[in-house]
Amino acid sequence: MTEPAEGSRRGIWSRYFRGRRPGPLVGPWVSSLIFAGLVYYLERTIPALHDVVGPVYWLLVAIVVVATGRWIRARSADRRGKDRRRLDRREPEDI
């Protein structure tokens, strides 16, 4: 079979991610995984830290959830619908 045209691939990417780049999403995920690996290594090396690392893991999960939620948040097409500056541009008969 032949591969789909380059334009259709871009259409699939745009449909799933709504035109957003995954960079702002990948950054927090990768850095959190690296930090979690470092914390795990320290926990295995220094067993006295076992009681301390639980909240650190929860903090990392919270950071990843917030970053992912901000990335996923859909934006409306008309973001200036309630903009006050738009009222100044209307014709007097529209008001």
PDB file of N, CA, C and O in Angstrom, chain B, residues numbered from 101:
ATOM      1  N   MET B 101       0.836  -1.179   0.000  1.00  0.00           N
ATOM      2  CA  MET B 101       0.000   0.000   0.000  1.00  0.00           C
ATOM      3  C   MET B 101       0.878   1.238   0.000  1.00  0.00           C
ATOM      4  O   MET B 101       2.027   1.202   0.439  1.00  0.00           O
ATOM      5  N   THR B 102       0.342   2.296  -0.481  1.00  0.00           N
ATOM      6  CA  THR B 102       1.084   3.545  -0.489  1.00  0.00           C
ATOM      7  C   THR B 102       0.811   4.325   0.784  1.00  0.00           C
ATOM      8  O   THR B 102      -0.220   4.151   1.433  1.00  0.00           O
ATOM      9  N   GLU B 103       1.744   5.176   1.122  1.00  0.00           N
ATOM     10  CA  GLU B 103       1.572   6.005   2.307  1.00  0.00           C
ATOM     11  C   GLU B 103       0.655   7.176   1.972  1.00  0.00           C
ATOM     12  O   GLU B 103       0.615   7.628   0.827  1.00  0.00           O
ATOM     13  N   PRO B 104      -0.072   7.661   2.955  1.00  0.00           N
ATOM     14  CA  PRO B 104      -0.941   8.793   2.695  1.00  0.00           C
ATOM     15  C   PRO B 104      -0.129  10.042   2.367  1.00  0.00           C
ATOM     16  O   PRO B 104       1.043  10.158   2.724  1.00  0.00           O
ATOM     17  N   ALA B 105      -0.766  10.940   1.698  1.00  0.00           N
ATOM     18  CA  ALA B 105      -0.103  12.186   1.320  1.00  0.00           C
ATOM     19  C   ALA B 105       0.272  12.978   2.564  1.00  0.00           C
ATOM     20  O   ALA B 105      -0.319  12.807   3.630  1.00  0.00           O
ATOM     21  N   GLU B 106       1.253  13.837   2.412  1.00  0.00           N
ATOM     22  CA  GLU B 106       1.743  14.614   3.553  1.00  0.00           C
ATOM     23  C   GLU B 106       0.653  15.507   4.129  1.00  0.00           C
ATOM     24  O   GLU B 106       0.608  15.717   5.341  1.00  0.00           O
ATOM     25  N   GLY B 107      -0.214  16.030   3.294  1.00  0.00           N
ATOM     26  CA  GLY B 107      -1.291  16.891   3.766  1.00  0.00           C
ATOM     27  C   GLY B 107      -2.272  16.169   4.673  1.00  0.00           C
ATOM     28  O   GLY B 107      -2.782  16.763   5.623  1.00  0.00           O
ATOM     29  N   SER B 108      -2.548  14.896   4.398  1.00  0.00           N
ATOM     30  CA  SER B 108      -3.494  14.164   5.228  1.00  0.00           C
ATOM     31  C   SER B 108      -2.899  13.845   6.592  1.00  0.00           C
ATOM     32  O   SER B 108      -3.622  13.803   7.588  1.00  0.00           O
ATOM     33  N   ARG B 109      -1.586  13.621   6.650  1.00  0.00           N
ATOM     34  CA  ARG B 109      -0.940  13.421   7.944  1.00  0.00           C
ATOM     35  C   ARG B 109      -1.065  14.674   8.793  1.00  0.00           C
ATOM     36  O   ARG B 109      -1.361  14.604   9.986  1.00  0.00           O
ATOM     37  N   ARG B 110      -0.842  15.789   8.182  1.00  0.00           N
ATOM     38  CA  ARG B 110      -0.959  17.044   8.902  1.00  0.00           C
ATOM     39  C   ARG B 110      -2.390  17.251   9.375  1.00  0.00           C
ATOM     40  O   ARG B 110      -2.612  17.801  10.454  1.00  0.00           O
ATOM     41  N   GLY B 111      -3.360  16.816   8.582  1.00  0.00           N
ATOM     42  CA  GLY B 111      -4.750  16.936   8.986  1.00  0.00           C
ATOM     43  C   GLY B 111      -5.074  16.079  10.195  1.00  0.00           C
ATOM     44  O   GLY B 111      -5.834  16.503  11.066  1.00  0.00           O
ATOM     45  N   ILE B 112      -4.512  14.885  10.264  1.00  0.00           N
ATOM     46  CA  ILE B 112      -4.722  14.003  11.413  1.00  0.00           C
ATOM     47  C   ILE B 112      -4.083  14.619  12.650  1.00  0.00           C
ATOM     48  O   ILE B 112      -4.699  14.649  13.715  1.00  0.00           O
ATOM     49  N   TRP B 113      -2.847  15.113  12.518  1.00  0.00           N
ATOM     50  CA  TRP B 113      -2.171  15.748  13.647  1.00  0.00           C
ATOM     51  C   TRP B 113      -2.978  16.938  14.150  1.00  0.00           C
ATOM     52  O   TRP B 113      -3.169  17.112  15.354  1.00  0.00           O
ATOM     53  N   SER B 114      -3.440  17.738  13.227  1.00  0.00           N
ATOM     54  CA  SER B 114      -4.200  18.926  13.608  1.00  0.00           C
ATOM     55  C   SER B 114      -5.532  18.549  14.247  1.00  0.00           C
ATOM     56  O   SER B 114      -6.000  19.233  15.156  1.00  0.00           O
ATOM     57  N   ARG B 115      -6.141  17.470  13.778  1.00  0.00           N
ATOM     58  CA  ARG B 115      -7.427  17.058  14.335  1.00  0.00           C
ATOM     59  C   ARG B 115      -7.278  16.574  15.774  1.00  0.00           C
ATOM     60  O   ARG B 115      -8.109  16.900  16.621  1.00  0.00           O
ATOM     61  N   TYR B 116      -6.231  15.802  16.062  1.00  0.00           N
ATOM     62  CA  TYR B 116      -6.064  15.278  17.413  1.00  0.00           C
ATOM     63  C   TYR B 116      -5.552  16.331  18.385  1.00  0.00           C
ATOM     64  O   TYR B 116      -5.982  16.376  19.538  1.00  0.00           O
ATOM     65  N   PHE B 117      -4.633  17.180  17.924  1.00  0.00           N
ATOM     66  CA  PHE B 117      -4.028  18.153  18.823  1.00  0.00           C
ATOM     67  C   PHE B 117      -4.549  19.565  18.606  1.00  0.00           C
ATOM     68  O   PHE B 117      -4.077  20.500  19.254  1.00  0.00           O
ATOM     69  N   ARG B 118      -5.498  19.736  17.722  1.00  0.00           N
ATOM     70  CA  ARG B 118      -6.132  21.030  17.429  1.00  0.00           C
ATOM     71  C   ARG B 118      -5.121  22.114  17.102  1.00  0.00           C
ATOM     72  O   ARG B 118      -5.256  23.253  17.550  1.00  0.00           O
ATOM     73  N   GLY B 119      -4.112  21.760  16.324  1.00  0.00           N
ATOM     74  CA  GLY B 119      -3.130  22.721  15.871  1.00  0.00           C
ATOM     75  C   GLY B 119      -2.081  23.095  16.902  1.00  0.00           C
ATOM     76  O   GLY B 119      -1.263  23.979  16.645  1.00  0.00           O
ATOM     77  N   ARG B 120      -2.080  22.452  18.058  1.00  0.00           N
ATOM     78  CA  ARG B 120      -1.111  22.784  19.095  1.00  0.00           C
ATOM     79  C   ARG B 120       0.117  21.905  18.978  1.00  0.00           C
ATOM     80  O   ARG B 120       0.029  20.749  18.563  1.00  0.00           O
ATOM     81  N   ARG B 121       1.261  22.458  19.345  1.00  0.00           N
ATOM     82  CA  ARG B 121       2.497  21.684  19.344  1.00  0.00           C
ATOM     83  C   ARG B 121       2.591  20.896  20.650  1.00  0.00           C
ATOM     84  O   ARG B 121       2.150  21.384  21.690  1.00  0.00           O
ATOM     85  N   PRO B 122       3.156  19.690  20.617  1.00  0.00           N
ATOM     86  CA  PRO B 122       3.262  18.896  21.849  1.00  0.00           C
ATOM     87  C   PRO B 122       4.448  19.295  22.728  1.00  0.00           C
ATOM     88  O   PRO B 122       4.614  18.731  23.809  1.00  0.00           O
ATOM     89  N   GLY B 123       5.270  20.244  22.300  1.00  0.00           N
ATOM     90  CA  GLY B 123       6.439  20.644  23.084  1.00  0.00           C
ATOM     91  C   GLY B 123       6.109  21.095  24.498  1.00  0.00           C
ATOM     92  O   GLY B 123       6.746  20.633  25.444  1.00  0.00           O
ATOM     93  N   PRO B 124       5.126  21.989  24.675  1.00  0.00           N
ATOM     94  CA  PRO B 124       4.792  22.396  26.044  1.00  0.00           C
ATOM     95  C   PRO B 124       4.243  21.258  26.901  1.00  0.00           C
ATOM     96  O   PRO B 124       4.249  21.356  28.128  1.00  0.00           O
ATOM     97  N   LEU B 125       3.778  20.201  26.286  1.00  0.00           N
ATOM     98  CA  LEU B 125       3.288  19.049  27.026  1.00  0.00           C
ATOM     99  C   LEU B 125       4.421  18.070  27.346  1.00  0.00           C
ATOM    100  O   LEU B 125       4.467  17.500  28.436  1.00  0.00           O
ATOM    101  N   VAL B 126       5.322  17.883  26.399  1.00  0.00           N
ATOM    102  CA  VAL B 126       6.407  16.917  26.563  1.00  0.00           C
ATOM    103  C   VAL B 126       7.423  17.401  27.595  1.00  0.00           C
ATOM    104  O   VAL B 126       7.972  16.594  28.346  1.00  0.00           O
ATOM    105  N   GLY B 127       7.677  18.699  27.639  1.00  0.00           N
ATOM    106  CA  GLY B 127       8.668  19.245  28.569  1.00  0.00           C
ATOM    107  C   GLY B 127       8.405  18.893  30.020  1.00  0.00           C
ATOM    108  O   GLY B 127       9.279  18.322  30.672  1.00  0.00           O
ATOM    109  N   PRO B 128       7.222  19.215  30.553  1.00  0.00           N
ATOM    110  CA  PRO B 128       6.954  18.855  31.947  1.00  0.00           C
ATOM    111  C   PRO B 128       6.936  17.347  32.198  1.00  0.00           C
ATOM    112  O   PRO B 128       7.347  16.892  33.265  1.00  0.00           O
ATOM    113  N   TRP B 129       6.463  16.572  31.224  1.00  0.00           N
ATOM    114  CA  TRP B 129       6.430  15.122  31.402  1.00  0.00           C
ATOM    115  C   TRP B 129       7.846  14.557  31.496  1.00  0.00           C
ATOM    116  O   TRP B 129       8.137  13.761  32.389  1.00  0.00           O
ATOM    117  N   VAL B 130       8.719  14.959  30.589  1.00  0.00           N
ATOM    118  CA  VAL B 130      10.087  14.420  30.584  1.00  0.00           C
ATOM    119  C   VAL B 130      10.850  14.884  31.816  1.00  0.00           C
ATOM    120  O   VAL B 130      11.534  14.090  32.461  1.00  0.00           O
ATOM    121  N   SER B 131      10.734  16.167  32.143  1.00  0.00           N
ATOM    122  CA  SER B 131      11.461  16.654  33.315  1.00  0.00           C
ATOM    123  C   SER B 131      10.944  16.006  34.601  1.00  0.00           C
ATOM    124  O   SER B 131      11.726  15.734  35.512  1.00  0.00           O
ATOM    125  N   SER B 132       9.641  15.759  34.683  1.00  0.00           N
ATOM    126  CA  SER B 132       9.090  15.090  35.860  1.00  0.00           C
ATOM    127  C   SER B 132       9.557  13.645  35.948  1.00  0.00           C
ATOM    128  O   SER B 132       9.836  13.151  37.040  1.00  0.00           O
ATOM    129  N   LEU B 133       9.644  12.966  34.818  1.00  0.00           N
ATOM    130  CA  LEU B 133      10.151  11.589  34.828  1.00  0.00           C
ATOM    131  C   LEU B 133      11.617  11.545  35.251  1.00  0.00           C
ATOM    132  O   LEU B 133      12.020  10.654  35.998  1.00  0.00           O
ATOM    133  N   ILE B 134      12.413  12.499  34.778  1.00  0.00           N
ATOM    134  CA  ILE B 134      13.821  12.542  35.183  1.00  0.00           C
ATOM    135  C   ILE B 134      13.935  12.822  36.677  1.00  0.00           C
ATOM    136  O   ILE B 134      14.714  12.172  37.374  1.00  0.00           O
ATOM    137  N   PHE B 135      13.160  13.790  37.171  1.00  0.00           N
ATOM    138  CA  PHE B 135      13.204  14.120  38.588  1.00  0.00           C
ATOM    139  C   PHE B 135      12.704  12.958  39.442  1.00  0.00           C
ATOM    140  O   PHE B 135      13.259  12.687  40.507  1.00  0.00           O
ATOM    141  N   ALA B 136      11.646  12.263  38.974  1.00  0.00           N
ATOM    142  CA  ALA B 136      11.143  11.101  39.712  1.00  0.00           C
ATOM    143  C   ALA B 136      12.189   9.991  39.744  1.00  0.00           C
ATOM    144  O   ALA B 136      12.321   9.302  40.756  1.00  0.00           O
ATOM    145  N   GLY B 137      12.931   9.806  38.658  1.00  0.00           N
ATOM    146  CA  GLY B 137      14.007   8.826  38.647  1.00  0.00           C
ATOM    147  C   GLY B 137      15.112   9.179  39.624  1.00  0.00           C
ATOM    148  O   GLY B 137      15.664   8.301  40.287  1.00  0.00           O
ATOM    149  N   LEU B 138      15.436  10.462  39.715  1.00  0.00           N
ATOM    150  CA  LEU B 138      16.434  10.910  40.671  1.00  0.00           C
ATOM    151  C   LEU B 138      15.960  10.700  42.111  1.00  0.00           C
ATOM    152  O   LEU B 138      16.732  10.255  42.961  1.00  0.00           O
ATOM    153  N   VAL B 139      14.714  11.015  42.378  1.00  0.00           N
ATOM    154  CA  VAL B 139      14.157  10.814  43.721  1.00  0.00           C
ATOM    155  C   VAL B 139      14.145   9.331  44.066  1.00  0.00           C
ATOM    156  O   VAL B 139      14.467   8.956  45.193  1.00  0.00           O
ATOM    157  N   TYR B 140      13.774   8.480  43.103  1.00  0.00           N
ATOM    158  CA  TYR B 140      13.770   7.037  43.337  1.00  0.00           C
ATOM    159  C   TYR B 140      15.184   6.539  43.645  1.00  0.00           C
ATOM    160  O   TYR B 140      15.383   5.728  44.550  1.00  0.00           O
ATOM    161  N   TYR B 141      16.157   7.032  42.885  1.00  0.00           N
ATOM    162  CA  TYR B 141      17.541   6.639  43.129  1.00  0.00           C
ATOM    163  C   TYR B 141      17.976   7.060  44.535  1.00  0.00           C
ATOM    164  O   TYR B 141      18.599   6.276  45.251  1.00  0.00           O
ATOM    165  N   LEU B 142      17.653   8.291  44.933  1.00  0.00           N
ATOM    166  CA  LEU B 142      18.015   8.741  46.275  1.00  0.00           C
ATOM    167  C   LEU B 142      17.297   7.931  47.350  1.00  0.00           C
ATOM    168  O   LEU B 142      17.864   7.654  48.407  1.00  0.00           O
ATOM    169  N   GLU B 143      16.061   7.556  47.081  1.00  0.00           N
ATOM    170  CA  GLU B 143      15.322   6.744  48.055  1.00  0.00           C
ATOM    171  C   GLU B 143      15.968   5.370  48.227  1.00  0.00           C
ATOM    172  O   GLU B 143      16.045   4.850  49.340  1.00  0.00           O
ATOM    173  N   ARG B 144      16.428   4.793  47.134  1.00  0.00           N
ATOM    174  CA  ARG B 144      17.065   3.479  47.212  1.00  0.00           C
ATOM    175  C   ARG B 144      18.455   3.576  47.850  1.00  0.00           C
ATOM    176  O   ARG B 144      18.903   2.655  48.534  1.00  0.00           O
ATOM    177  N   THR B 145      19.125   4.704  47.616  1.00  0.00           N
ATOM    178  CA  THR B 145      20.453   4.889  48.173  1.00  0.00           C
ATOM    179  C   THR B 145      20.402   5.242  49.657  1.00  0.00           C
ATOM    180  O   THR B 145      21.192   4.734  50.452  1.00  0.00           O
ATOM    181  N   ILE B 146      19.469   6.114  50.021  1.00  0.00           N
ATOM    182  CA  ILE B 146      19.336   6.568  51.405  1.00  0.00           C
ATOM    183  C   ILE B 146      17.953   6.147  51.906  1.00  0.00           C
ATOM    184  O   ILE B 146      16.992   6.896  51.728  1.00  0.00           O
ATOM    185  N   PRO B 147      17.828   4.979  52.521  1.00  0.00           N
ATOM    186  CA  PRO B 147      16.510   4.483  52.939  1.00  0.00           C
ATOM    187  C   PRO B 147      15.790   5.388  53.940  1.00  0.00           C
ATOM    188  O   PRO B 147      14.572   5.286  54.085  1.00  0.00           O
ATOM    189  N   ALA B 148      16.505   6.260  54.625  1.00  0.00           N
ATOM    190  CA  ALA B 148      15.865   7.145  55.594  1.00  0.00           C
ATOM    191  C   ALA B 148      14.938   8.152  54.906  1.00  0.00           C
ATOM    192  O   ALA B 148      14.085   8.746  55.566  1.00  0.00           O
ATOM    193  N   LEU B 149      15.088   8.352  53.613  1.00  0.00           N
ATOM    194  CA  LEU B 149      14.245   9.300  52.872  1.00  0.00           C
ATOM    195  C   LEU B 149      12.905   8.698  52.445  1.00  0.00           C
ATOM    196  O   LEU B 149      12.107   9.367  51.788  1.00  0.00           O
ATOM    197  N   HIS B 150      12.658   7.454  52.811  1.00  0.00           N
ATOM    198  CA  HIS B 150      11.444   6.777  52.358  1.00  0.00           C
ATOM    199  C   HIS B 150      10.173   7.531  52.746  1.00  0.00           C
ATOM    200  O   HIS B 150       9.243   7.612  51.944  1.00  0.00           O
ATOM    201  N   ASP B 151      10.115   8.079  53.945  1.00  0.00           N
ATOM    202  CA  ASP B 151       8.916   8.791  54.392  1.00  0.00           C
ATOM    203  C   ASP B 151       8.784  10.165  53.747  1.00  0.00           C
ATOM    204  O   ASP B 151       7.692  10.733  53.734  1.00  0.00           O
ATOM    205  N   VAL B 152       9.853  10.698  53.223  1.00  0.00           N
ATOM    206  CA  VAL B 152       9.843  12.042  52.648  1.00  0.00           C
ATOM    207  C   VAL B 152       9.424  12.032  51.180  1.00  0.00           C
ATOM    208  O   VAL B 152       8.842  13.003  50.697  1.00  0.00           O
ATOM    209  N   VAL B 153       9.713  10.946  50.471  1.00  0.00           N
ATOM    210  CA  VAL B 153       9.505  10.953  49.025  1.00  0.00           C
ATOM    211  C   VAL B 153       8.037  10.819  48.619  1.00  0.00           C
ATOM    212  O   VAL B 153       7.696  11.142  47.481  1.00  0.00           O
ATOM    213  N   GLY B 154       7.179  10.364  49.488  1.00  0.00           N
ATOM    214  CA  GLY B 154       5.754  10.254  49.139  1.00  0.00           C
ATOM    215  C   GLY B 154       5.155  11.583  48.712  1.00  0.00           C
ATOM    216  O   GLY B 154       4.555  11.664  47.641  1.00  0.00           O
ATOM    217  N   PRO B 155       5.301  12.630  49.520  1.00  0.00           N
ATOM    218  CA  PRO B 155       4.785  13.938  49.096  1.00  0.00           C
ATOM    219  C   PRO B 155       5.479  14.492  47.846  1.00  0.00           C
ATOM    220  O   PRO B 155       4.866  15.226  47.070  1.00  0.00           O
ATOM    221  N   VAL B 156       6.745  14.145  47.653  1.00  0.00           N
ATOM    222  CA  VAL B 156       7.449  14.612  46.446  1.00  0.00           C
ATOM    223  C   VAL B 156       6.819  14.001  45.209  1.00  0.00           C
ATOM    224  O   VAL B 156       6.623  14.685  44.205  1.00  0.00           O
ATOM    225  N   TYR B 157       6.498  12.709  45.276  1.00  0.00           N
ATOM    226  CA  TYR B 157       5.826  12.064  44.141  1.00  0.00           C
ATOM    227  C   TYR B 157       4.450  12.688  43.894  1.00  0.00           C
ATOM    228  O   TYR B 157       4.073  12.904  42.743  1.00  0.00           O
ATOM    229  N   TRP B 158       3.701  12.977  44.950  1.00  0.00           N
ATOM    230  CA  TRP B 158       2.386  13.605  44.778  1.00  0.00           C
ATOM    231  C   TRP B 158       2.522  15.000  44.173  1.00  0.00           C
ATOM    232  O   TRP B 158       1.694  15.406  43.357  1.00  0.00           O
ATOM    233  N   LEU B 159       3.556  15.731  44.565  1.00  0.00           N
ATOM    234  CA  LEU B 159       3.799  17.052  43.999  1.00  0.00           C
ATOM    235  C   LEU B 159       4.112  16.949  42.513  1.00  0.00           C
ATOM    236  O   LEU B 159       3.627  17.754  41.719  1.00  0.00           O
ATOM    237  N   LEU B 160       4.916  15.969  42.134  1.00  0.00           N
ATOM    238  CA  LEU B 160       5.222  15.759  40.717  1.00  0.00           C
ATOM    239  C   LEU B 160       3.963  15.405  39.922  1.00  0.00           C
ATOM    240  O   LEU B 160       3.762  15.901  38.814  1.00  0.00           O
ATOM    241  N   VAL B 161       3.125  14.550  40.492  1.00  0.00           N
ATOM    242  CA  VAL B 161       1.872  14.191  39.810  1.00  0.00           C
ATOM    243  C   VAL B 161       0.991  15.427  39.642  1.00  0.00           C
ATOM    244  O   VAL B 161       0.384  15.614  38.588  1.00  0.00           O
ATOM    245  N   ALA B 162       0.918  16.267  40.662  1.00  0.00           N
ATOM    246  CA  ALA B 162       0.107  17.481  40.568  1.00  0.00           C
ATOM    247  C   ALA B 162       0.643  18.416  39.493  1.00  0.00           C
ATOM    248  O   ALA B 162      -0.135  19.001  38.740  1.00  0.00           O
ATOM    249  N   ILE B 163       1.960  18.564  39.413  1.00  0.00           N
ATOM    250  CA  ILE B 163       2.556  19.432  38.389  1.00  0.00           C
ATOM    251  C   ILE B 163       2.244  18.916  36.996  1.00  0.00           C
ATOM    252  O   ILE B 163       1.903  19.694  36.105  1.00  0.00           O
ATOM    253  N   VAL B 164       2.358  17.606  36.803  1.00  0.00           N
ATOM    254  CA  VAL B 164       2.076  17.021  35.485  1.00  0.00           C
ATOM    255  C   VAL B 164       0.599  17.161  35.136  1.00  0.00           C
ATOM    256  O   VAL B 164       0.266  17.451  33.987  1.00  0.00           O
ATOM    257  N   VAL B 165      -0.286  16.961  36.097  1.00  0.00           N
ATOM    258  CA  VAL B 165      -1.724  17.078  35.828  1.00  0.00           C
ATOM    259  C   VAL B 165      -2.087  18.520  35.467  1.00  0.00           C
ATOM    260  O   VAL B 165      -2.860  18.749  34.537  1.00  0.00           O
ATOM    261  N   VAL B 166      -1.540  19.483  36.191  1.00  0.00           N
ATOM    262  CA  VAL B 166      -1.832  20.888  35.889  1.00  0.00           C
ATOM    263  C   VAL B 166      -1.284  21.272  34.519  1.00  0.00           C
ATOM    264  O   VAL B 166      -1.973  21.925  33.736  1.00  0.00           O
ATOM    265  N   ALA B 167      -0.052  20.871  34.226  1.00  0.00           N
ATOM    266  CA  ALA B 167       0.538  21.192  32.924  1.00  0.00           C
ATOM    267  C   ALA B 167      -0.244  20.548  31.788  1.00  0.00           C
ATOM    268  O   ALA B 167      -0.463  21.175  30.752  1.00  0.00           O
ATOM    269  N   THR B 168      -0.664  19.305  31.974  1.00  0.00           N
ATOM    270  CA  THR B 168      -1.448  18.621  30.943  1.00  0.00           C
ATOM    271  C   THR B 168      -2.818  19.267  30.788  1.00  0.00           C
ATOM    272  O   THR B 168      -3.299  19.442  29.669  1.00  0.00           O
ATOM    273  N   GLY B 169      -3.444  19.619  31.894  1.00  0.00           N
ATOM    274  CA  GLY B 169      -4.753  20.271  31.823  1.00  0.00           C
ATOM    275  C   GLY B 169      -4.695  21.610  31.124  1.00  0.00           C
ATOM    276  O   GLY B 169      -5.596  21.950  30.358  1.00  0.00           O
ATOM    277  N   ARG B 170      -3.649  22.372  31.378  1.00  0.00           N
ATOM    278  CA  ARG B 170      -3.506  23.666  30.700  1.00  0.00           C
ATOM    279  C   ARG B 170      -3.269  23.464  29.210  1.00  0.00           C
ATOM    280  O   ARG B 170      -3.709  24.279  28.398  1.00  0.00           O
ATOM    281  N   TRP B 171      -2.579  22.387  28.839  1.00  0.00           N
ATOM    282  CA  TRP B 171      -2.311  22.133  27.433  1.00  0.00           C
ATOM    283  C   TRP B 171      -3.564  21.643  26.715  1.00  0.00           C
ATOM    284  O   TRP B 171      -3.802  21.990  25.558  1.00  0.00           O
ATOM    285  N   ILE B 172      -4.358  20.837  27.407  1.00  0.00           N
ATOM    286  CA  ILE B 172      -5.553  20.254  26.785  1.00  0.00           C
ATOM    287  C   ILE B 172      -6.691  21.267  26.667  1.00  0.00           C
ATOM    288  O   ILE B 172      -7.520  21.177  25.761  1.00  0.00           O
ATOM    289  N   ARG B 173      -6.723  22.230  27.586  1.00  0.00           N
ATOM    290  CA  ARG B 173      -7.826  23.186  27.638  1.00  0.00           C
ATOM    291  C   ARG B 173      -8.131  23.741  26.246  1.00  0.00           C
ATOM    292  O   ARG B 173      -7.267  24.310  25.577  1.00  0.00           O
ATOM    293  N   ALA B 174      -9.344  23.564  25.848  1.00  0.00           N
ATOM    294  CA  ALA B 174      -9.752  24.026  24.520  1.00  0.00           C
ATOM    295  C   ALA B 174     -10.001  25.519  24.538  1.00  0.00           C
ATOM    296  O   ALA B 174     -10.512  26.069  25.513  1.00  0.00           O
ATOM    297  N   ARG B 175      -9.639  26.150  23.467  1.00  0.00           N
ATOM    298  CA  ARG B 175      -9.895  27.582  23.333  1.00  0.00           C
ATOM    299  C   ARG B 175     -11.038  27.763  22.349  1.00  0.00           C
ATOM    300  O   ARG B 175     -11.134  27.068  21.338  1.00  0.00           O
ATOM    301  N   SER B 176     -11.878  28.691  22.664  1.00  0.00           N
ATOM    302  CA  SER B 176     -13.009  28.936  21.775  1.00  0.00           C
ATOM    303  C   SER B 176     -12.527  29.677  20.538  1.00  0.00           C
ATOM    304  O   SER B 176     -11.463  30.295  20.547  1.00  0.00           O
ATOM    305  N   ALA B 177     -13.311  29.611  19.486  1.00  0.00           N
ATOM    306  CA  ALA B 177     -12.935  30.260  18.234  1.00  0.00           C
ATOM    307  C   ALA B 177     -12.977  31.778  18.369  1.00  0.00           C
ATOM    308  O   ALA B 177     -12.118  32.473  17.826  1.00  0.00           O
ATOM    309  N   ASP B 178     -13.963  32.294  19.086  1.00  0.00           N
ATOM    310  CA  ASP B 178     -14.093  33.733  19.254  1.00  0.00           C
ATOM    311  C   ASP B 178     -13.700  34.091  20.682  1.00  0.00           C
ATOM    312  O   ASP B 178     -14.551  34.182  21.568  1.00  0.00           O
ATOM    313  N   ARG B 179     -12.407  34.293  20.895  1.00  0.00           N
ATOM    314  CA  ARG B 179     -11.929  34.588  22.240  1.00  0.00           C
ATOM    315  C   ARG B 179     -12.164  36.038  22.625  1.00  0.00           C
ATOM    316  O   ARG B 179     -12.026  36.391  23.797  1.00  0.00           O
ATOM    317  N   ARG B 180     -12.514  36.882  21.672  1.00  0.00           N
ATOM    318  CA  ARG B 180     -12.755  38.292  21.969  1.00  0.00           C
ATOM    319  C   ARG B 180     -14.239  38.609  22.007  1.00  0.00           C
ATOM    320  O   ARG B 180     -14.625  39.770  21.863  1.00  0.00           O
ATOM    321  N   GLY B 181     -15.051  37.630  22.191  1.00  0.00           N
ATOM    322  CA  GLY B 181     -16.491  37.853  22.194  1.00  0.00           C
ATOM    323  C   GLY B 181     -16.951  38.822  23.260  1.00  0.00           C
ATOM    324  O   GLY B 181     -17.890  39.587  23.039  1.00  0.00           O
ATOM    325  N   LYS B 182     -16.306  38.803  24.413  1.00  0.00           N
ATOM    326  CA  LYS B 182     -16.706  39.672  25.504  1.00  0.00           C
ATOM    327  C   LYS B 182     -15.680  40.780  25.735  1.00  0.00           C
ATOM    328  O   LYS B 182     -15.595  41.337  26.829  1.00  0.00           O
ATOM    329  N   ASP B 183     -14.910  41.092  24.710  1.00  0.00           N
ATOM    330  CA  ASP B 183     -13.892  42.113  24.828  1.00  0.00           C
ATOM    331  C   ASP B 183     -14.538  43.494  24.799  1.00  0.00           C
ATOM    332  O   ASP B 183     -15.352  43.777  23.920  1.00  0.00           O
ATOM    333  N   ARG B 184     -14.191  44.339  25.731  1.00  0.00           N
ATOM    334  CA  ARG B 184     -14.784  45.668  25.786  1.00  0.00           C
ATOM    335  C   ARG B 184     -14.343  46.528  24.618  1.00  0.00           C
ATOM    336  O   ARG B 184     -15.089  47.404  24.181  1.00  0.00           O
ATOM    337  N   ARG B 185     -13.148  46.293  24.105  1.00  0.00           N
ATOM    338  CA  ARG B 185     -12.688  47.092  22.969  1.00  0.00           C
ATOM    339  C   ARG B 185     -13.574  46.880  21.754  1.00  0.00           C
ATOM    340  O   ARG B 185     -13.693  47.761  20.903  1.00  0.00           O
ATOM    341  N   ARG B 186     -14.184  45.728  21.676  1.00  0.00           N
ATOM    342  CA  ARG B 186     -15.033  45.436  20.533  1.00  0.00           C
ATOM    343  C   ARG B 186     -16.284  46.320  20.548  1.00  0.00           C
ATOM    344  O   ARG B 186     -16.823  46.648  19.491  1.00  0.00           O
ATOM    345  N   LEU B 187     -16.739  46.701  21.721  1.00  0.00           N
ATOM    346  CA  LEU B 187     -17.910  47.568  21.825  1.00  0.00           C
ATOM    347  C   LEU B 187     -17.646  48.938  21.221  1.00  0.00           C
ATOM    348  O   LEU B 187     -18.553  49.556  20.663  1.00  0.00           O
ATOM    349  N   ASP B 188     -16.409  49.417  21.328  1.00  0.00           N
ATOM    350  CA  ASP B 188     -16.079  50.720  20.765  1.00  0.00           C
ATOM    351  C   ASP B 188     -16.087  50.701  19.252  1.00  0.00           C
ATOM    352  O   ASP B 188     -16.224  51.759  18.639  1.00  0.00           O
ATOM    353  N   ARG B 189     -15.947  49.561  18.628  1.00  0.00           N
ATOM    354  CA  ARG B 189     -15.883  49.465  17.165  1.00  0.00           C
ATOM    355  C   ARG B 189     -17.265  49.354  16.525  1.00  0.00           C
ATOM    356  O   ARG B 189     -17.392  49.461  15.306  1.00  0.00           O
ATOM    357  N   ARG B 190     -18.268  49.147  17.314  1.00  0.00           N
ATOM    358  CA  ARG B 190     -19.610  48.975  16.739  1.00  0.00           C
ATOM    359  C   ARG B 190     -20.165  50.308  16.232  1.00  0.00           C
ATOM    360  O   ARG B 190     -19.805  51.386  16.704  1.00  0.00           O
ATOM    361  N   GLU B 191     -21.018  50.184  15.292  1.00  0.00           N
ATOM    362  CA  GLU B 191     -21.727  51.362  14.776  1.00  0.00           C
ATOM    363  C   GLU B 191     -22.769  51.807  15.807  1.00  0.00           C
ATOM    364  O   GLU B 191     -23.269  50.973  16.563  1.00  0.00           O
ATOM    365  N   PRO B 192     -23.100  53.073  15.855  1.00  0.00           N
ATOM    366  CA  PRO B 192     -24.082  53.557  16.847  1.00  0.00           C
ATOM    367  C   PRO B 192     -25.438  52.890  16.736  1.00  0.00           C
ATOM    368  O   PRO B 192     -26.131  52.748  17.743  1.00  0.00           O
ATOM    369  N   GLU B 193     -25.840  52.476  15.540  1.00  0.00           N
ATOM    370  CA  GLU B 193     -27.148  51.842  15.414  1.00  0.00           C
ATOM    371  C   GLU B 193     -27.155  50.407  15.906  1.00  0.00           C
ATOM    372  O   GLU B 193     -28.228  49.852  16.142  1.00  0.00           O
ATOM    373  N   ASP B 194     -25.975  49.776  16.072  1.00  0.00           N
ATOM    374  CA  ASP B 194     -25.899  48.410  16.579  1.00  0.00           C
ATOM    375  C   ASP B 194     -26.077  48.352  18.101  1.00  0.00           C
ATOM    376  O   ASP B 194     -26.404  47.297  18.645  1.00  0.00           O
ATOM    377  N   ILE B 195     -25.871  49.445  18.765  1.00  0.00           N
ATOM    378  CA  ILE B 195     -25.897  49.450  20.228  1.00  0.00           C
ATOM    379  C   ILE B 195     -27.293  49.522  20.759  1.00  0.00           C
ATOM    380  O   ILE B 195     -27.492  49.535  21.974  1.00  0.00           O
TER     381      ILE B 195
END
